[in-house]
Amino acid sequence: MVGYVISGVLAVIAAVLAVRLLMQKKRIERLAEQMEDYLTGIGKPLSYSLKEDAVAPLENAAAEMENRIEVEKERYQQEARRTSDLTADISHQLKTPLASLRLFVEMDESPHMAQEISQIERMETLIGSLLRLEKLCADGYEFSFAEHPIQPLIQEVWNRLQPLWPEKEIVLDGDAVIRCDEKWLSEAFLNLLKNACEHTASDGKITVTLEQTDRAFYCTIEDNGGGVPEQDLPHLFERFYRAEGQKQSGAGLGLAIVKEIIFRHHGHIIAENTKFGLKFIISIPILNLAKT
């Protein structure tokens, strides 16, 4: 009789422990999901736990970590906004003198007028690009995410570029449908394809490969332009950086803008040399774009 009682008590204790372990496991799983949502920008910061059990310290540590991230994030955004405002003020101050200078050059009818106007236009492009980059860095633009097929988007971008480089060849392979801001992602591809065109021979070849999995979208853009020195690869996305031996065309901000656009899609972009040229690799997590 006593044995049955003891067995029953042990069974109850085992059941209670099993339930507690199951509940703790579910709390840990829920905590992991909440942390993932927060880190991908679709969830709210965690709150501190009022319970006193084995899981509470983990929940409180996660909440403290997220709280510190929020503080640093706000500090960074404030600094980015100040920098963006300063850049905008300087750029706006330059626009009026440039407009006046253009008018003066056009009225002067100098034999060097075309060259001088070209330099003015380059300055205007530089100012516009710098403003866009600073606003991107400071989250100054509202991104609108919706599902879009990527192959037609890239084809439309190439149709705009092809008249400038009619002898270039593009090979577009694969497809994907992802949530993205169509306008901004188009600008990223425009800058990448333009960069490939500028640094390949007149009959150069550009290969774009698209791939989509359950968790991510991948895109590679590869040219046969010979690539860049290895020491330049980590710096290609820095503003105003020019790889050794590359033409001094453009404002030097195109790839920096690309990086910020991909970043706003929660993605990542890298560059690497291949046997024939330079390859850009873009990855954008599908889950990260479920909400924004």
C-alpha positions in Angstrom: 0.0 0.0 0.0 2.8 2.4 1.0 4.5 1.5 -2.3 1.5 2.6 -4.3 1.3 5.9 -2.4 4.9 6.6 -2.9 4.6 5.7 -6.6 1.6 8.0 -6.9 3.4 10.9 -5.2 6.4 10.4 -7.4 4.2 10.4 -10.5 2.5 13.6 -9.4 5.9 15.2 -8.8 7.2 14.0 -12.2 4.1 15.4 -13.9 4.4 18.8 -12.1 8.1 19.0 -13.1 7.3 18.0 -16.7 4.6 20.7 -16.9 7.0 23.3 -15.4 9.8 22.3 -17.8 7.4 22.4 -20.7 6.2 25.9 -19.7 9.8 27.1 -19.3 10.6 25.7 -22.7 7.7 27.5 -24.3 8.8 30.7 -22.6 12.3 30.3 -23.9 11.0 29.6 -27.4 8.7 32.7 -27.2 11.6 34.8 -26.0 13.7 33.6 -28.9 10.9 34.6 -31.3 10.4 38.0 -29.7 14.2 38.7 -29.9 14.3 37.7 -33.6 11.2 39.9 -34.3 12.9 42.8 -32.5 16.2 42.4 -34.3 14.6 42.3 -37.7 12.6 45.4 -36.9 9.1 44.0 -36.7 8.7 43.6 -33.0 8.6 45.7 -29.8 11.4 45.7 -27.2 10.9 43.1 -24.4 9.7 44.0 -21.0 11.4 42.9 -17.7 10.1 39.7 -16.1 8.4 39.9 -12.6 8.7 36.2 -12.1 11.2 34.5 -9.9 12.3 31.3 -11.7 15.1 29.9 -13.8 13.9 31.6 -17.0 13.4 35.1 -15.5 17.2 36.0 -15.5 17.4 35.1 -19.2 14.3 37.3 -20.0 15.7 40.2 -17.9 19.1 39.9 -19.6 17.4 40.0 -23.0 15.3 43.0 -22.0 18.4 44.8 -20.7 20.3 44.1 -23.9 17.4 45.4 -26.1 17.1 48.5 -23.8 20.8 49.3 -24.4 20.4 48.8 -28.1 17.4 51.2 -28.2 19.5 53.9 -26.3 22.5 53.5 -28.8 20.1 53.4 -31.7 18.5 56.7 -30.7 21.9 58.2 -30.1 23.0 57.1 -33.6 19.9 58.4 -35.2 20.2 61.8 -33.6 23.8 62.1 -34.8 22.7 60.9 -38.3 19.9 63.5 -38.3 22.3 66.3 -37.3 24.8 65.3 -40.0 22.0 65.0 -42.6 20.6 68.5 -41.6 24.1 70.0 -41.9 24.7 68.4 -45.3 21.3 69.6 -46.5 22.0 73.1 -45.3 25.3 73.2 -47.1 23.9 71.7 -50.2 21.0 74.1 -50.4 23.4 77.0 -49.9 25.4 75.8 -52.9 22.4 75.3 -55.3 21.7 79.0 -55.8 25.4 80.0 -56.7 25.5 77.0 -59.0 22.3 78.1 -60.8 23.7 81.6 -61.1 27.0 80.3 -62.4 25.2 78.1 -65.0 23.2 81.1 -66.2 26.4 83.3 -66.4 28.2 80.6 -68.5 25.3 80.1 -70.9 25.1 83.9 -71.5 28.8 84.3 -71.9 28.9 81.9 -74.9 32.5 80.9 -74.2 34.2 78.4 -76.5 34.6 76.2 -73.4 30.9 76.6 -72.5 30.1 72.9 -73.0 32.9 71.8 -70.7 32.1 74.3 -68.1 28.4 73.4 -68.1 29.4 69.7 -67.8 31.4 70.5 -64.6 28.5 72.5 -63.2 26.1 69.5 -63.9 28.6 67.2 -62.2 28.5 69.4 -59.1 24.7 69.4 -59.2 24.7 65.6 -59.4 27.2 65.4 -56.6 25.0 67.6 -54.3 21.9 65.6 -55.2 23.5 62.3 -54.5 25.0 63.4 -51.3 21.6 64.7 -50.1 20.0 61.4 -51.0 22.7 59.4 -49.2 22.5 61.4 -46.0 18.7 61.2 -45.9 19.0 57.4 -46.4 21.5 57.1 -43.6 19.2 59.2 -41.3 16.1 57.2 -42.2 14.8 60.3 -43.9 12.9 58.4 -46.6 9.7 56.4 -46.1 10.1 52.9 -47.7 6.9 51.3 -49.1 7.2 47.5 -49.2 5.1 45.3 -51.5 5.6 42.1 -53.4 7.4 42.6 -56.7 8.9 40.3 -59.3 12.6 41.1 -59.6 13.4 40.0 -63.2 11.1 42.5 -64.9 12.4 45.2 -62.5 16.0 44.6 -63.6 15.0 44.3 -67.2 13.3 47.7 -67.0 16.4 49.2 -65.5 18.5 47.7 -68.2 16.2 49.1 -70.9 17.0 52.6 -69.5 20.7 52.0 -69.6 21.1 50.2 -72.9 20.9 53.2 -75.2 24.0 54.6 -73.5 25.9 51.3 -74.0 24.3 49.6 -77.0 27.1 47.1 -77.5 27.0 45.8 -73.9 25.5 42.4 -73.4 23.4 41.4 -70.3 22.5 37.9 -69.4 19.6 37.7 -66.9 19.0 34.3 -65.3 16.4 33.2 -62.7 13.6 35.1 -61.0 12.3 35.9 -57.6 9.3 37.6 -56.0 10.0 39.5 -52.8 8.7 42.3 -50.6 10.6 45.4 -51.4 10.4 49.1 -52.2 10.3 48.9 -56.0 11.5 52.5 -56.6 14.5 52.3 -54.2 15.5 48.7 -55.2 15.4 49.9 -58.9 17.8 52.6 -58.0 20.2 50.1 -56.4 20.2 47.9 -59.5 20.6 51.0 -61.7 23.7 52.0 -59.8 25.2 48.5 -59.9 24.5 47.9 -63.6 25.8 51.4 -64.5 29.0 50.7 -62.5 29.4 47.4 -64.4 28.9 49.2 -67.7 31.4 51.9 -66.9 34.2 49.4 -66.0 33.9 46.9 -68.8 35.0 47.1 -72.4 32.7 48.5 -75.0 31.4 45.0 -75.8 31.5 43.9 -72.2 29.3 41.3 -70.7 27.2 41.5 -67.5 25.6 38.4 -65.9 22.8 38.8 -63.4 21.7 35.7 -61.5 18.6 35.7 -59.3 17.7 33.0 -56.7 15.1 32.7 -54.1 14.8 30.2 -51.2 12.3 30.0 -48.4 14.4 32.3 -46.2 16.3 34.6 -48.5 16.7 36.3 -51.9 20.1 36.2 -53.6 21.3 38.3 -56.6 24.7 38.3 -58.2 25.8 40.9 -60.7 29.1 39.9 -62.4 31.0 41.6 -65.2 34.1 40.8 -67.2 35.9 44.1 -66.6 39.0 42.7 -64.9 38.0 43.4 -61.3 39.7 45.7 -58.9 42.8 45.3 -56.6 42.1 43.1 -53.6 42.9 45.8 -51.2 40.2 48.0 -52.6 37.3 45.5 -52.2 36.5 46.3 -48.5 36.3 50.0 -49.4 34.1 50.0 -52.5 31.0 51.0 -50.6 32.6 53.9 -48.9 31.5 57.4 -50.1 33.8 59.1 -52.5 36.1 56.0 -52.7 37.6 55.1 -56.0 39.4 51.9 -56.7 42.9 52.2 -58.0 43.0 52.5 -61.8 39.2 53.1 -62.2 38.0 56.0 -64.3 37.2 59.2 -62.4 33.6 59.2 -63.6 30.5 59.9 -61.5 30.3 61.4 -58.0 31.7 58.4 -56.2 28.5 57.9 -54.2 26.6 55.3 -56.2 27.8 52.2 -54.4 27.4 53.9 -51.0 23.8 54.6 -51.9 23.4 51.0 -53.0 24.6 49.7 -49.6 22.2 51.9 -47.7 19.2 50.8 -49.9 20.1 47.1 -49.3 20.5 47.8 -45.6 17.0 49.4 -45.5 15.8 46.1 -46.9 17.5 44.3 -44.0 20.0 42.9 -46.5 23.7 42.7 -47.1 25.9 43.3 -50.1 29.6 42.3 -50.7 32.0 42.6 -53.7 34.5 40.0 -54.7 36.8 39.4 -57.7 36.3 36.6 -60.1 38.5 35.2 -62.8 37.1 37.7 -65.3 35.9 40.7 -63.4 34.0 42.0 -60.4 31.0 40.4 -58.8 28.5 41.9 -56.4 26.5 39.6 -54.2 23.2 40.7 -52.6 21.3 38.8 -50.0 18.0 39.9 -48.5 16.3 37.7 -45.9 12.7 37.0 -46.8 11.5 36.7 -43.2 12.9 40.1 -42.4 10.5 41.7 -44.9 7.3 40.1 -43.7 6.5 43.4 -42.0 8.1 46.8 -41.9 
